Amino acid sequence: MHEAITSGEIKVSPFDFISIQKLKITAGINEHSSLYLVGLLPDTQKDKDLYTDHETPIVVSIESQLQSKTIFCGMITEIKVTAVANYYELHVKAKSYTYLMDIKKHKRSFQDVQLSWHQLIRQIVKTYPQGSCIFNTEEEATKRIWVQYSETDWEFIKRVASYYHLGLFPYISQTGTRFYIGATEYGNQTIDSKEYMAVSQLEQFEYMKEHEKLNVKEADYLMYTLKSNEFIELGEKVQFKKKSYYNQSLTYQLVNGVVENTYVLVKKNGLKQPRSYGNKLTGVSIEGKVLAVSGDKVKVHLEIDKEQNKSTAHWFPYSTPAASPDGSGWYFMPEVKDSVRVYFPGNEENEAFAISSIRETGGNPEVKYIQTIYDKKVMFTKDSVIISADGQATVTLSKNGGISISGGSISINASQSITMRSEDTMNISAADSVTLQSDQGGKVILNDSGEIKLNGTEVKIN
């Protein structure tokens, strides 16, 4: 067991402190490790250190005769200098490098259901300086769509990990954007502390058992808070009271010139995290372009994504008018390249479905119509219904009972008979001629010279 560390054995890079007045380092699951310290500087150093750049690396280490160990690695987030007699106090705040992932919010989708959730997270982490994530859990396909909507990468990755009831553990003593997911089996130090506080988290136990439906025991939520001179990593496995526990959180604090190490130990199941949900998605609709159509489903390239591979795009159900569960009803599906919206009714991405897009061009609201990309149209106006094909052939049904058929060529065919009857007058006219003919050879021709010609094997005139 090591002796307690004094303030004189603490080294802070890149600063050359005369002495360290205050020091507090904290770390916990799903949280960025943080540092606060106050150190005395000689007069010659005050201006140089005040203008240290934002995100400047800072390393706190222990240098004693018995051990040499880094206890914090991170980036400066705030710094100030105050004058005290002939010295200057430098106040420094810093966070672990994972803080870089918690600054900018993003909007994007991950639609490939065959992509493993490990691969999904690695895609994000690799964009950060020395980005690395270690997974202490099995890899499996997501089997679902994930949508990051107005979330930082840190918030989103926490949400993905919570789907598996796992937490994020920032590396407190390593440079780079590094963390791991899931309890590690690393370490097996024995902690011998006679002073501790034990708390049974019954409310948390009931929540995880009943709401999250996890196979946990009450003993999993027995939490020990204790002090030790040993330096233990966040999430590290230790032996306490002859049983295995895991370091859930830690605090290193300078008290009366000596570093006090406080740890919170729990069982492995006690590290499990409750689900978090994409609450910012609720009620959101995202514009997109149709990539493919099959049955009553569509693949969509969402506008929040720069690219979307059609082969890995998610199949969204499409809400068609008057659709029924058995597939009957109207069937109006969009075409490829059509604009649609993907609507998220709740905080689960899997509930999303595609709906028609908002029409951008103006028009008369009293006129309704259905139109395909091939210029086939049914139009409903105040006075009529108009059916047209490419604008060349048109059928107009007027509210006064009139029917008008126009086109380049019109054919009326029936397998049995056609009856035309008028209660008043029937007019048949043509600019050239009118011909009435049967398949047996009988023919009546009314030509443009005013003649009537009767042809047949036998002509009878009464």
C-alpha positions as CSV (number, residue, x, y, z in Angstrom):
1,M,0.0,0.0,0.0
2,H,1.4,3.4,-1.0
3,E,1.9,6.4,1.2
4,A,-0.3,9.5,0.7
5,I,0.9,11.9,-2.0
6,T,1.8,15.4,-0.9
7,S,1.3,18.6,-2.9
8,G,5.1,18.8,-3.5
9,E,5.0,15.5,-5.4
10,I,2.5,16.8,-7.9
11,K,3.8,18.0,-11.2
12,V,1.8,19.9,-13.8
13,S,2.9,20.3,-17.4
14,P,3.3,22.9,-19.0
15,F,3.4,25.1,-15.9
16,D,6.3,25.7,-13.5
17,F,4.5,26.2,-10.2
18,I,6.2,27.3,-7.0
19,S,3.5,25.4,-5.2
20,I,0.1,24.0,-5.7
21,Q,-2.7,25.4,-3.5
22,K,-5.8,23.5,-4.7
23,L,-6.3,20.4,-6.8
24,K,-9.5,18.5,-7.7
25,I,-9.8,15.8,-10.4
26,T,-13.2,14.1,-11.0
27,A,-14.2,11.3,-13.4
28,G,-17.4,9.3,-13.8
29,I,-19.4,7.2,-16.3
30,N,-20.7,9.2,-19.3
31,E,-19.0,12.3,-18.0
32,H,-15.9,14.2,-19.2
33,S,-13.1,14.0,-16.6
34,S,-12.5,17.4,-15.1
35,L,-9.6,19.2,-13.4
36,Y,-9.5,22.4,-11.2
37,L,-6.3,23.6,-9.8
38,V,-4.7,26.7,-8.3
39,G,-1.0,27.1,-8.3
40,L,1.5,29.9,-7.4
41,L,3.6,31.4,-10.2
42,P,6.6,33.7,-10.0
43,D,6.2,37.2,-11.4
44,T,8.1,36.3,-14.6
45,Q,5.6,33.6,-15.6
46,K,2.2,35.3,-15.0
47,D,1.7,36.8,-18.5
48,K,3.1,33.9,-20.4
49,D,0.8,31.4,-18.7
50,L,-2.3,33.7,-18.9
51,Y,-2.1,33.6,-22.7
52,T,-2.0,29.9,-23.0
53,D,-4.1,28.8,-25.9
54,H,-7.6,27.3,-25.5
55,E,-7.4,23.5,-25.7
56,T,-3.7,23.6,-24.6
57,P,-2.8,20.1,-23.3
58,I,-2.3,19.8,-19.6
59,V,-0.8,16.8,-17.7
60,V,-0.9,16.2,-14.0
61,S,1.5,13.5,-12.7
62,I,2.8,12.1,-9.4
63,E,6.6,12.0,-9.0
64,S,7.6,10.4,-5.7
65,Q,10.3,8.0,-4.6
66,L,7.9,5.1,-4.8
67,Q,5.9,5.8,-7.9
68,S,5.6,7.8,-11.0
69,K,2.2,8.0,-12.5
70,T,0.0,10.3,-14.7
71,I,-3.3,11.0,-13.0
72,F,-4.9,13.4,-15.5
73,C,-4.5,14.2,-19.2
74,G,-6.7,16.7,-20.8
75,M,-7.1,20.2,-22.4
76,I,-7.5,23.6,-20.8
77,T,-10.9,25.1,-21.0
78,E,-10.4,28.2,-18.7
79,I,-7.5,30.0,-17.2
80,K,-7.1,33.2,-15.1
81,V,-4.4,34.9,-13.0
82,T,-4.9,36.8,-9.7
83,A,-2.2,38.8,-7.9
84,V,-1.3,37.7,-4.3
85,A,1.4,39.7,-2.6
86,N,4.6,39.0,-4.6
87,Y,3.2,36.0,-6.3
88,Y,0.5,35.2,-8.8
89,E,-2.2,32.6,-8.5
90,L,-3.0,30.7,-11.7
91,H,-6.5,29.2,-11.8
92,V,-6.9,26.4,-14.3
93,K,-9.9,24.4,-15.4
94,A,-9.5,21.5,-17.8
95,K,-11.5,18.5,-19.2
96,S,-10.6,15.2,-20.8
97,Y,-10.2,15.2,-24.6
98,T,-13.6,13.6,-24.9
99,Y,-14.9,17.1,-24.4
100,L,-14.0,17.8,-28.1
101,M,-16.8,15.4,-29.0
102,D,-19.3,17.5,-27.0
103,I,-19.1,20.8,-28.7
104,K,-20.7,20.7,-32.1
105,K,-24.1,19.4,-32.8
106,H,-24.8,17.3,-35.9
107,K,-27.7,16.0,-38.0
108,R,-27.2,12.8,-39.9
109,S,-28.5,9.3,-40.3
110,F,-27.0,5.8,-40.2
111,Q,-29.4,3.7,-42.3
112,D,-27.4,0.5,-42.9
113,V,-29.0,-2.1,-40.7
114,Q,-26.1,-4.5,-41.3
115,L,-23.6,-2.0,-39.9
116,S,-22.4,-3.1,-36.4
117,W,-22.9,-0.5,-33.7
118,H,-19.1,-0.8,-33.0
119,Q,-18.5,0.3,-36.7
120,L,-21.0,3.1,-36.3
121,I,-19.2,4.6,-33.3
122,R,-15.8,4.1,-34.8
123,Q,-16.9,6.1,-37.9
124,I,-17.5,9.0,-35.6
125,V,-14.6,8.7,-33.2
126,K,-11.9,8.4,-36.0
127,T,-12.6,12.1,-37.0
128,Y,-11.1,13.3,-33.7
129,P,-7.4,13.7,-32.7
130,Q,-6.1,10.3,-31.6
131,G,-9.7,9.1,-31.5
132,S,-10.1,5.6,-30.1
133,C,-12.9,3.6,-28.5
134,I,-12.3,0.2,-26.9
135,F,-15.4,-2.1,-26.7
136,N,-15.6,-4.5,-23.8
137,T,-18.7,-6.1,-25.3
138,E,-19.8,-8.3,-28.2
139,E,-20.2,-6.8,-31.6
140,E,-23.5,-7.1,-33.5
141,A,-25.4,-5.5,-36.3
142,T,-27.6,-2.6,-35.4
143,K,-30.6,-4.1,-37.2
144,R,-32.2,-0.7,-37.1
145,I,-31.8,2.9,-38.3
146,W,-30.1,5.5,-36.1
147,V,-30.6,9.2,-36.6
148,Q,-28.4,11.8,-34.9
149,Y,-30.5,14.9,-34.7
150,S,-29.2,18.1,-33.1
151,E,-26.9,16.1,-30.8
152,T,-23.2,16.3,-30.2
153,D,-21.2,13.2,-31.0
154,W,-20.8,12.5,-27.3
155,E,-24.6,12.7,-26.7
156,F,-25.3,10.5,-29.6
157,I,-22.8,7.8,-28.7
158,K,-24.1,7.8,-25.2
159,R,-27.6,7.2,-26.5
160,V,-26.4,4.4,-28.8
161,A,-24.5,2.7,-26.0
162,S,-27.5,3.0,-23.7
163,Y,-29.5,0.9,-26.1
164,Y,-27.3,-1.9,-24.8
165,H,-27.4,-0.5,-21.2
166,L,-23.7,0.4,-21.4
167,G,-21.8,3.5,-20.4
168,L,-18.8,5.5,-21.6
169,F,-15.6,5.6,-19.6
170,P,-13.2,8.4,-20.6
171,Y,-9.5,7.5,-20.2
172,I,-8.4,10.0,-17.6
173,S,-4.6,9.4,-17.9
174,Q,-4.0,9.1,-21.6
175,T,-3.7,11.8,-24.3
176,G,-6.2,11.8,-27.2
177,T,-9.9,11.4,-27.6
178,R,-10.1,8.0,-25.9
179,F,-12.7,6.1,-24.0
180,Y,-14.1,2.6,-23.7
181,I,-17.6,1.2,-23.5
182,G,-18.6,-1.5,-21.0
183,A,-17.0,-2.8,-17.9
184,T,-13.3,-3.8,-18.2
185,E,-11.7,-6.8,-16.6
186,Y,-8.4,-4.8,-16.4
187,G,-6.8,-4.5,-12.9
188,N,-7.2,-6.5,-9.8
189,Q,-5.9,-4.3,-7.0
190,T,-6.9,-5.1,-3.5
191,I,-8.4,-2.1,-1.6
192,D,-8.0,-2.3,2.1
193,S,-10.0,0.5,3.7
194,K,-11.5,0.4,7.2
195,E,-13.5,3.5,6.6
196,Y,-16.3,3.4,4.1
197,M,-19.9,4.2,3.5
198,A,-22.3,1.7,2.1
199,V,-25.5,2.7,0.3
200,S,-28.2,0.4,-1.1
201,Q,-29.7,2.1,-4.2
202,L,-33.1,0.5,-4.0
203,E,-34.8,3.1,-6.2
204,Q,-32.3,2.5,-9.0
205,F,-32.5,-1.2,-8.6
206,E,-36.3,-1.2,-9.0
207,Y,-36.2,1.1,-12.0
208,M,-33.6,-1.1,-13.8
209,K,-35.5,-4.3,-13.0
210,E,-39.1,-3.1,-13.7
211,H,-38.7,-0.4,-16.3
212,E,-35.6,-1.6,-18.2
213,K,-36.4,-5.3,-17.7
214,L,-32.9,-6.2,-16.7
215,N,-31.9,-9.3,-14.9
216,V,-30.4,-7.6,-11.9
217,K,-30.2,-8.2,-8.2
218,E,-30.6,-5.9,-5.2
219,A,-27.0,-6.7,-4.3
220,D,-25.8,-5.2,-7.6
221,Y,-26.9,-1.8,-6.4
222,L,-25.0,-1.9,-3.1
223,M,-22.5,1.1,-3.5
224,Y,-19.4,1.6,-1.4
225,T,-17.8,5.1,-1.1
226,L,-14.3,4.9,0.4
227,K,-10.9,6.5,0.5
228,S,-7.5,5.0,-0.4
229,N,-4.0,6.1,-1.2
230,E,-4.0,3.9,-4.3
231,F,-4.6,5.4,-7.7
232,I,-7.3,3.5,-9.6
233,E,-8.5,4.1,-13.1
234,L,-12.2,4.8,-13.8
235,G,-14.0,1.5,-14.4
236,E,-11.1,-0.5,-13.1
237,K,-11.8,-3.8,-11.4
238,V,-10.7,-4.1,-7.8
239,Q,-11.0,-6.5,-4.8
240,F,-12.7,-5.1,-1.8
241,K,-14.0,-7.2,1.2
242,K,-12.9,-10.3,-0.8
243,K,-15.3,-9.5,-3.6
244,S,-14.9,-8.0,-7.1
245,Y,-16.1,-4.5,-7.6
246,Y,-15.7,-1.8,-10.3
247,N,-14.7,1.8,-9.9
248,Q,-17.8,3.8,-10.9
249,S,-16.4,7.3,-10.1
250,L,-13.3,8.9,-8.6
251,T,-12.2,12.2,-7.0
252,Y,-8.6,13.2,-6.3
253,Q,-8.5,16.2,-4.1
254,L,-5.8,18.1,-2.3
255,V,-6.8,18.4,1.4
256,N,-4.3,20.0,3.9
257,G,-1.4,19.4,1.5
258,V,-2.2,15.7,1.0
259,V,-4.1,14.1,-2.0
260,E,-7.2,12.3,-0.9
261,N,-8.5,9.6,-3.3
262,T,-12.2,8.9,-3.1
263,Y,-13.8,6.1,-5.0
264,V,-17.3,4.7,-5.5
265,L,-17.4,1.0,-6.0
266,V,-20.2,-1.1,-7.4
267,K,-20.9,-4.6,-8.8
268,K,-20.5,-5.1,-12.5
269,N,-24.3,-5.0,-13.1
270,G,-24.4,-1.8,-11.1
271,L,-22.6,-0.1,-14.0
272,K,-25.5,-0.8,-16.4
273,Q,-27.1,2.4,-17.8
274,P,-30.8,3.2,-18.4
275,R,-32.0,3.8,-22.0
276,S,-31.9,7.3,-23.3
277,Y,-34.0,8.3,-26.3
278,G,-33.9,10.7,-29.2
279,N,-36.4,13.2,-27.7
280,K,-35.3,15.9,-30.1
281,L,-36.6,13.8,-33.0
282,T,-40.2,13.7,-31.7
283,G,-42.5,15.4,-34.2
284,V,-39.7,16.2,-36.7
285,S,-40.1,15.6,-40.4
286,I,-37.0,15.5,-42.6
287,E,-37.0,16.2,-46.4
288,G,-35.5,13.7,-48.7
289,K,-35.4,12.2,-52.2
290,V,-36.8,8.8,-53.1
291,L,-34.1,6.3,-54.1
292,A,-36.2,3.2,-54.6
293,V,-39.8,2.0,-54.3
294,S,-41.0,-1.5,-53.4
295,G,-44.6,-2.2,-52.4
296,D,-45.6,0.3,-49.8
297,K,-42.1,1.2,-48.8
298,V,-39.4,3.6,-50.0
299,K,-35.7,4.2,-49.6
300,V,-34.9,7.9,-49.0
301,H,-31.8,10.0,-49.3
302,L,-32.4,12.4,-46.4
303,E,-31.3,16.0,-46.9
304,I,-29.3,15.9,-43.6
305,D,-26.9,13.4,-45.3
306,K,-24.3,14.3,-47.9
307,E,-24.5,10.9,-49.5
308,Q,-26.7,7.8,-49.2
309,N,-25.9,4.5,-50.8
310,K,-29.1,3.1,-52.2
311,S,-28.2,-0.5,-51.4
312,T,-27.8,0.2,-47.7
313,A,-30.6,2.7,-47.4
314,H,-33.4,1.9,-44.9
315,W,-36.9,0.9,-46.1
316,F,-39.4,3.4,-44.7
317,P,-43.1,2.5,-44.7
318,Y,-44.9,5.1,-46.9
319,S,-48.2,6.5,-45.7
320,T,-50.6,6.3,-48.7
321,P,-54.1,7.8,-48.8
322,A,-56.9,5.7,-47.4
323,A,-54.5,2.7,-47.0
324,S,-55.8,-0.2,-44.9
325,P,-53.9,-2.9,-43.0
326,D,-54.8,-5.7,-45.5
327,G,-53.3,-3.7,-48.4
328,S,-56.5,-2.6,-50.0
329,G,-57.5,1.0,-50.5
330,W,-55.8,3.6,-52.6
331,Y,-52.2,3.0,-53.8
332,F,-50.3,6.2,-54.7
333,M,-46.6,5.7,-54.3
334,P,-44.0,8.3,-55.1
335,E,-41.6,7.9,-58.0
336,V,-37.8,7.7,-57.8
337,K,-36.3,11.2,-57.3
338,D,-39.6,12.5,-55.9
339,S,-39.4,14.6,-52.8
340,V,-40.9,13.1,-49.6
341,R,-40.7,13.7,-45.9
342,V,-39.7,11.2,-43.3
343,Y,-41.7,11.8,-40.2
344,F,-40.7,10.8,-36.6
345,P,-43.8,10.6,-34.4
346,G,-41.9,9.6,-31.3
347,N,-38.4,9.4,-29.9
348,E,-37.6,6.0,-31.5
349,E,-36.2,6.1,-35.0
350,N,-37.8,2.7,-35.9
351,E,-41.2,4.4,-35.7
352,A,-40.4,6.7,-38.6
353,F,-42.4,6.6,-41.9
354,A,-42.4,8.5,-45.1
355,I,-45.1,10.9,-46.1
356,S,-45.8,13.2,-49.1
357,S,-43.7,16.3,-49.5
358,I,-44.9,19.9,-49.3
359,R,-45.6,21.3,-52.7
360,E,-43.3,24.2,-53.4
361,T,-45.0,25.8,-56.4
362,G,-48.2,27.8,-56.0
363,G,-51.6,26.9,-57.4
364,N,-55.3,27.4,-57.1
365,P,-56.4,25.7,-53.8
366,E,-59.9,25.0,-55.3
367,V,-58.3,22.8,-57.9
368,K,-57.2,19.3,-56.8
369,Y,-55.4,16.8,-59.0
370,I,-53.4,13.6,-59.1
371,Q,-50.5,13.6,-61.5
372,T,-47.7,11.2,-62.4
373,I,-44.2,12.1,-63.7
374,Y,-45.4,10.8,-67.1
375,D,-48.0,13.7,-67.3
376,K,-51.1,11.6,-66.7
377,K,-53.5,13.6,-64.7
378,V,-56.9,13.6,-63.1
379,M,-58.0,17.2,-62.2
380,F,-60.9,18.1,-59.9
381,T,-62.1,21.7,-60.6
382,K,-65.2,23.6,-59.3
383,D,-67.2,22.8,-62.4
384,S,-65.7,19.6,-63.8
385,V,-63.5,16.5,-63.6
386,I,-60.9,16.4,-66.3
387,I,-58.9,13.2,-67.2
388,S,-55.9,13.8,-69.5
389,A,-52.9,12.0,-70.9
390,D,-49.9,14.0,-72.0
391,G,-52.4,16.9,-72.7
392,Q,-53.3,15.1,-76.0
393,A,-56.3,13.0,-75.0
394,T,-58.9,14.5,-72.7
395,V,-62.2,13.4,-71.1
396,T,-64.2,16.2,-69.4
397,L,-67.1,15.5,-67.1
398,S,-69.0,18.8,-66.5
399,K,-71.3,19.5,-63.6
400,N,-74.2,20.2,-66.0
401,G,-74.1,16.6,-67.1
402,G,-72.0,17.1,-70.3
403,I,-69.3,14.7,-71.3
404,S,-66.6,15.7,-73.7
405,I,-64.0,13.4,-75.2
406,S,-61.2,14.8,-77.4
407,G,-58.0,13.4,-78.8
408,G,-56.0,12.7,-81.9
409,S,-57.8,9.3,-82.4
410,I,-60.7,7.9,-80.5
411,S,-61.8,4.2,-80.5
412,I,-64.9,2.7,-78.9
413,N,-64.9,-1.1,-78.8
414,A,-67.2,-3.6,-77.2
415,S,-67.2,-7.4,-77.1
416,Q,-71.0,-7.5,-77.5
417,S,-72.9,-4.4,-78.4
418,I,-72.8,-0.6,-78.1
419,T,-76.1,1.4,-77.7
420,M,-76.3,5.1,-78.3
421,R,-79.6,6.8,-77.5
422,S,-80.8,10.3,-77.1
423,E,-84.1,11.5,-75.7
424,D,-83.8,14.6,-78.0
425,T,-81.2,14.9,-80.7
426,M,-78.1,13.0,-81.7
427,N,-75.5,14.6,-83.9
428,I,-72.7,12.8,-85.6
429,S,-70.5,15.0,-87.8
430,A,-67.1,14.9,-89.5
431,A,-65.1,17.3,-91.6
432,D,-64.4,14.6,-94.3
433,S,-66.8,11.7,-94.1
434,V,-68.9,9.5,-91.8
435,T,-68.8,5.7,-92.4
436,L,-71.0,3.1,-90.9
437,Q,-69.9,-0.5,-91.6
438,S,-70.5,-4.1,-90.5
439,D,-68.1,-7.0,-90.6
440,Q,-70.5,-8.7,-93.2
441,G,-69.7,-6.0,-95.8
442,G,-72.7,-3.6,-95.4
443,K,-71.6,0.0,-95.5
444,V,-73.1,3.5,-95.4
445,I,-70.8,6.5,-96.4
446,L,-71.7,10.1,-96.0
447,N,-68.9,12.0,-97.8
448,D,-67.8,15.7,-98.0
449,S,-69.6,16.2,-101.4
450,G,-73.0,15.6,-99.8
451,E,-73.4,12.1,-101.3
452,I,-74.8,9.1,-99.5
453,K,-73.4,5.8,-100.7
454,L,-74.9,2.5,-99.7
455,N,-72.9,-0.7,-100.3
456,G,-73.8,-4.3,-99.6
457,T,-74.7,-7.7,-101.0
458,E,-78.3,-6.6,-100.8
459,V,-79.6,-3.0,-100.3
460,K,-83.2,-2.4,-99.2
461,I,-84.8,1.0,-99.2
462,N,-88.3,1.5,-97.9
